[in-house]
Amino acid sequence: MKKLLFFISILFLTFGGFAQANKSAQDYINSATLNIRKQNYQAALQDLDKVIEIDPTNSYAYYQQGFIYDELEQYKSALEKFNKVVELTPDDPTAYFNRGVIEDKLNMYQESAEDFTKGIELDPYDAKAYMYLSNVQFHLNQKQEVIDNLNKAMRLDPKNADIYYYRGVAYGAIGDLDNAILDLTEAIKLQPNNAINYFARAFGYAENGKYEQAIADYTKGLKINPNDANAYESRGLAKQKLGREKEAREDFQKAYFIRQDVNKDYLTRSSSGNTTLYITLVLAGIIILIIVVPFVIKRHL
């Protein structure tokens, strides 16, 4: 009986190892896909390493690894993977697009622009590529090129609110406030529930001296996103320009308290063991209010 059990154990080990050894690249890809869906990224990376061991020219495995490292905000590792994708598929415009996105995140704006440009050469009908190219050109201070490429993107995708938003911002950057407001108005029509469109148009109105319109847009945007401290502050400045000092102070106070809440949340989240740091900061504030401020006032009386 013992011999029989030993023999069965050997069979299980042998065939189990055999099955493992005969898993195909597709089996590992399927496993990686499942792990990515579950956000088990380390397990997915190991699956994809197995794919590459079996087939070192599998560009999809490198692409998925690049995607995972991007999700993990490990952009240098992501770039290494997308470099390999470009090497393996030099005629694929998406390879250059994906690498360009990572280079942008690494502030490699010139390299990113070159990759988006190469992708556009291979596929001149990709509106998103023109949008992303315009974004890095903005960082390179190539403002007219930004508008030219957004015009091309708009011809390809005329109902895309993001294109109107970005072109509006670009017009604002070169001081063409009238066209900026026109584009941002179109963005609002296409995407009326996006607070940033209202905030951007409000800024354009304020820069143009149209403070009532600016206040109206900040108010609409704050109904969608009531926790934007910058918007309260900007609305307060617009109210100040119209001499509405009391209302302006109320907006400044709201901005202040929102920022205080954000800082408090950050301190609480940054570590459960950092409660001491938060208490120390609070105590320091109390000491300043009780001791230092009265002393300074006395010195100036």
ABEGO torsion letter per residue (X at the ends): XAAAAAAAAAAAAAAAAAAAAABBAAAAAAAAAAAAAAGBAAAAAAAAAAAAAABAABAAAAAAAAAAAAAAGBAAAAAAAAAAAAAABAABAAAAAAAAAAAAAAGBAAAAAAAAAAAAAABAABAAAAAAAAAAAAAAGBAAAAAAAAAAAAAABAABAAAAAAAAAAAAAAGBAAAAAAAAAAAAAABAABAAAAAAAAAAAAAAGBAAAAAAAAAAAAAABAABAAAAAAAAAAAAAAGBAAAAAAAAAAAAAAAAAAAAAAAAAABAAAAAAAAAAAAAAAAAAAAAAAAAAAAAX
